[in-house]
């Protein structure tokens, strides 16, 4: 019995001594059921993170392994770059949504060259466009007119005029202003109608002028905001069609025109 106890005590002393030696030598003690490789990897990762934090705080001499230094609070982009950080790119300026300047620069005289049978205003005043209020263009006499870019795109009012024509006029005057059995071809009619003639007919209406033998009635739209708030745009679109500078179908617009759109909404009571 005494011999067994002496042997057990000796084994215990050897086990404790082995544990102490393992700690001092860096040997990993792995709990039962775990993998020694994963434990070593975790330990090395922790050591690497600690070393990385120390290297970031110290001057590394510009080594690629050192993380970029953060810009000082309140510092500008040059300060951040000097510290080794990447200066934030400035936000790109928003696109000009008012139309005006972009449209004027994009105007192409060849695209705006009227055909042999232009509208009355173009035949009388020409179609040289000058920008007016809210990006609306006018001819030398101050009548509303269009502008067409080098790529064939038209100004916002021409595009909007097409939209409003299709919503309010197409049912009688046909697609693209080409007329129908109910109402005349406005592309042809504008050869004899100035802007003020056109506006007077829109406001007051007209009866038996197109077909005197029949019952031709053009309603008066003077109190209808859906028409009156877009009358100039409709005229501009039809003038471009009469001059032959805008084809059939929806014109592509050069740019949006938020001030003009907001003006239309205000007129409509939105």
C-alpha positions as CSV (number, residue, x, y, z in Angstrom):
1,X,0.0,0.0,0.0
2,X,2.8,2.4,0.9
3,X,4.6,1.6,-2.3
4,X,1.5,2.4,-4.4
5,X,1.0,5.8,-2.6
6,X,4.7,6.7,-3.2
7,X,4.3,5.8,-6.9
8,X,1.1,7.9,-7.3
9,X,2.8,10.9,-5.6
10,X,5.7,10.7,-7.9
11,X,3.4,10.6,-11.0
12,X,1.6,13.7,-9.7
13,X,4.8,15.6,-9.3
14,X,5.9,14.7,-12.9
15,X,2.5,15.8,-14.3
16,X,2.7,19.2,-12.6
17,X,6.3,19.7,-13.7
18,X,5.3,18.9,-17.3
19,X,2.5,21.4,-17.3
20,X,4.8,24.1,-16.1
21,X,7.4,23.3,-18.7
22,X,4.7,23.3,-21.5
23,X,3.6,26.8,-20.5
24,X,7.1,28.1,-20.4
25,X,8.0,26.6,-23.8
26,X,4.9,28.0,-25.6
27,X,3.2,24.6,-26.1
28,X,-0.5,24.9,-26.6
29,X,-2.7,23.0,-24.2
30,X,-5.7,21.8,-26.1
31,X,-8.9,20.8,-24.3
32,X,-10.3,17.5,-25.2
33,X,-12.3,17.4,-28.4
34,X,-10.7,20.5,-30.0
35,X,-8.1,20.8,-32.8
36,X,-4.7,22.0,-32.0
37,X,-4.3,23.7,-35.4
38,X,-7.4,25.9,-34.9
39,X,-6.3,26.9,-31.5
40,X,-2.8,27.9,-32.8
41,X,-4.4,29.9,-35.7
42,X,-6.6,31.8,-33.3
43,X,-3.7,32.6,-31.0
44,X,-1.6,33.8,-34.0
45,X,-4.4,35.9,-35.3
46,X,-4.8,37.6,-31.9
47,X,-1.1,38.2,-31.8
48,X,-1.1,39.6,-35.3
49,X,-4.0,42.1,-34.5
50,X,-2.1,43.3,-31.5
51,X,1.0,43.8,-33.5
52,X,-0.9,45.6,-36.2
53,X,-2.4,48.0,-33.7
54,X,1.1,48.8,-32.4
55,X,2.4,49.3,-35.9
56,X,-0.4,51.7,-36.8
57,X,0.4,53.8,-33.7
58,X,4.1,53.9,-34.5
59,X,5.8,55.6,-37.5
60,X,6.1,52.7,-40.0
61,X,8.0,54.8,-42.6
62,X,5.3,54.5,-45.3
63,X,5.3,50.7,-45.4
64,X,2.4,49.2,-47.4
65,X,1.4,46.9,-44.5
66,X,0.6,49.8,-42.2
67,X,-3.1,50.9,-42.3
68,X,-3.9,54.3,-43.6
69,X,-4.0,57.0,-40.9
70,X,-7.3,58.7,-40.3
71,X,-7.6,62.4,-41.2
72,X,-7.6,64.6,-38.1
73,X,-11.0,65.8,-36.9
74,X,-11.9,69.0,-38.8
75,X,-9.0,68.5,-41.2
76,X,-9.2,69.0,-45.0
77,X,-8.5,66.6,-47.8
78,X,-4.8,67.8,-48.1
79,X,-4.3,67.0,-44.4
80,X,-5.8,63.6,-44.8
81,X,-3.6,62.8,-47.8
82,X,-0.5,64.0,-46.0
83,X,-1.4,61.6,-43.1
84,X,-1.5,58.7,-45.5
85,X,-5.3,58.5,-45.8
86,X,-7.4,58.5,-48.9
87,X,-9.2,61.9,-49.3
88,X,-12.9,61.5,-50.0
89,X,-13.9,62.3,-53.5
90,X,-16.0,65.5,-53.7
91,X,-19.6,64.9,-54.7
92,X,-20.3,65.3,-58.4
93,X,-22.3,68.5,-59.1
94,X,-25.9,67.8,-60.0
95,X,-26.9,68.1,-63.6
96,X,-28.5,71.3,-64.6
97,X,-32.2,70.6,-64.6
98,X,-33.4,74.0,-65.8
99,X,-32.5,73.3,-69.4
100,X,-31.5,76.9,-70.5
101,X,-27.8,77.0,-70.9
102,X,-27.4,73.4,-72.0
103,X,-30.1,73.9,-74.7
104,X,-28.6,77.1,-76.0
105,X,-25.2,75.4,-76.4
106,X,-26.7,72.4,-78.1
107,X,-28.7,74.3,-80.7
108,X,-27.9,73.3,-84.2
109,X,-28.9,75.7,-87.1
110,X,-29.1,72.8,-89.5
111,X,-31.6,70.9,-87.3
112,X,-33.6,74.1,-86.9
113,X,-33.7,74.9,-90.7
114,X,-37.4,75.2,-91.7
115,X,-38.7,73.6,-94.8
116,X,-40.2,75.4,-97.8
117,X,-43.6,75.9,-96.1
118,X,-42.9,77.1,-92.6
119,X,-45.3,78.5,-90.0
120,X,-46.5,82.1,-90.5
121,X,-44.3,83.3,-87.6
122,X,-41.2,81.6,-88.9
123,X,-41.9,82.9,-92.4
124,X,-42.3,86.4,-91.0
125,X,-39.7,86.6,-88.2
126,X,-37.5,83.6,-88.7
127,X,-36.8,81.0,-86.0
128,X,-33.6,82.3,-84.4
129,X,-34.2,81.5,-80.7
130,X,-33.4,83.5,-77.7
131,X,-33.9,82.2,-74.2
132,X,-36.7,83.8,-72.2
133,X,-38.3,83.3,-68.8
134,X,-38.3,79.7,-67.4
135,X,-36.2,78.4,-70.3
136,X,-38.8,79.2,-72.9
137,X,-37.4,80.3,-76.2
138,X,-38.8,83.2,-78.3
139,X,-38.2,84.4,-81.9
140,X,-37.1,88.0,-82.7
141,X,-40.7,89.2,-82.4
142,X,-41.1,87.5,-78.9
143,X,-43.3,84.7,-80.2
144,X,-42.7,81.3,-78.5
145,X,-40.5,79.0,-80.5
146,X,-38.5,75.8,-80.3
147,X,-34.8,74.9,-80.1
148,X,-33.4,71.6,-81.5
149,X,-30.0,70.2,-80.5
150,X,-27.3,68.7,-82.7
151,X,-28.5,65.3,-81.8
152,X,-32.1,66.1,-82.8
153,X,-33.4,66.5,-79.3
154,X,-35.8,69.4,-78.6
155,X,-36.2,71.7,-75.7
156,X,-38.6,70.9,-72.8
157,X,-41.5,73.1,-74.1
158,X,-41.5,71.3,-77.5
159,X,-41.5,67.9,-75.8
160,X,-44.2,69.1,-73.3
161,X,-46.3,70.5,-76.1
162,X,-46.4,67.1,-77.7
163,X,-47.6,65.5,-74.5
164,X,-50.3,68.1,-73.9
165,X,-51.3,68.0,-77.6
166,X,-51.8,64.3,-77.3
167,X,-53.8,64.7,-74.2
168,X,-56.1,67.5,-75.3
169,X,-56.1,67.9,-79.1
170,X,-55.3,64.7,-80.8
171,X,-58.8,63.3,-80.4
172,X,-60.0,65.8,-83.1
173,X,-56.9,67.0,-84.9
174,X,-55.3,63.6,-85.2
175,X,-51.8,62.3,-84.2
176,X,-48.9,64.7,-84.8
177,X,-51.2,67.6,-85.8
178,X,-52.0,66.0,-89.2
179,X,-55.8,66.4,-89.0
180,X,-58.7,64.1,-89.2
181,X,-62.3,64.0,-90.5
182,X,-63.3,66.0,-87.5
183,X,-60.8,68.8,-87.5
184,X,-58.2,70.4,-89.8
185,X,-54.5,69.6,-90.2
186,X,-52.8,72.1,-87.8
187,X,-49.4,71.6,-89.4
188,X,-50.8,73.2,-92.5
189,X,-53.1,75.7,-90.6
190,X,-50.1,77.3,-88.9
191,X,-48.8,78.4,-92.2
192,X,-51.6,81.0,-92.1
193,X,-51.9,81.5,-88.3
194,X,-49.6,83.6,-86.2
195,X,-49.1,82.9,-82.5
196,X,-51.8,85.5,-81.6
197,X,-54.2,84.1,-84.2
198,X,-53.7,80.6,-82.7
199,X,-54.1,81.9,-79.1
200,X,-57.3,83.7,-80.0
201,X,-58.9,80.6,-81.5
202,X,-57.8,78.5,-78.5
203,X,-59.3,81.0,-76.0
204,X,-62.5,81.9,-77.9
205,X,-63.2,78.9,-80.1
206,X,-64.4,79.1,-83.7
207,X,-67.3,77.8,-85.8
208,X,-67.7,76.9,-89.4
209,X,-64.3,78.2,-90.5
210,X,-62.7,75.0,-91.6
211,X,-65.8,73.5,-93.2
212,X,-68.4,76.2,-93.8
213,X,-70.9,73.8,-95.4
214,X,-70.9,71.5,-92.3
215,X,-71.1,71.9,-88.6
216,X,-67.4,72.6,-87.8
217,X,-67.0,73.8,-84.2
218,X,-63.8,74.5,-82.4
219,X,-64.7,74.7,-78.6
220,X,-63.5,77.6,-76.5
221,X,-60.8,76.5,-74.1
222,X,-60.2,79.8,-72.4
223,X,-61.5,78.5,-69.0
224,X,-59.9,75.1,-69.2
225,X,-56.5,75.1,-67.3
226,X,-55.5,71.7,-68.8
227,X,-55.2,73.6,-72.1
228,X,-54.5,77.2,-71.1
229,X,-51.7,76.3,-68.7
230,X,-49.9,74.6,-71.6
231,X,-51.0,76.7,-74.6
232,X,-47.6,78.0,-75.4
233,X,-46.0,74.6,-75.2
234,X,-48.7,73.2,-77.6
235,X,-48.0,76.1,-80.0
236,X,-44.3,75.6,-79.8
237,X,-44.7,71.9,-80.7
238,X,-47.0,72.6,-83.6
239,X,-44.7,75.4,-84.9
240,X,-41.8,72.9,-84.9
241,X,-44.0,70.4,-86.8
242,X,-45.1,73.1,-89.3
243,X,-41.5,74.2,-89.9
244,X,-40.5,70.6,-90.5
245,X,-37.8,70.5,-87.8
246,X,-39.6,68.0,-85.6
247,X,-40.9,64.7,-87.0
248,X,-43.8,62.5,-86.1
249,X,-44.0,60.9,-82.7
250,X,-42.7,62.0,-79.3
251,X,-39.7,64.3,-79.5
252,X,-36.7,63.5,-77.3
253,X,-36.0,66.3,-74.9
254,X,-32.6,67.9,-74.4
255,X,-33.1,68.2,-70.6
256,X,-35.7,68.4,-68.0
257,X,-36.9,71.9,-66.9
258,X,-38.0,71.9,-63.3
259,X,-38.9,75.6,-63.0
260,X,-41.2,75.3,-66.1
261,X,-42.8,72.1,-64.7
262,X,-43.4,73.7,-61.4
263,X,-44.9,76.7,-63.1
264,X,-47.3,74.4,-64.9
265,X,-48.3,72.6,-61.7
266,X,-48.9,75.9,-60.0
267,X,-51.1,77.0,-62.9
268,X,-53.1,73.8,-62.6
269,X,-53.4,74.3,-58.8
270,X,-51.3,71.4,-57.7
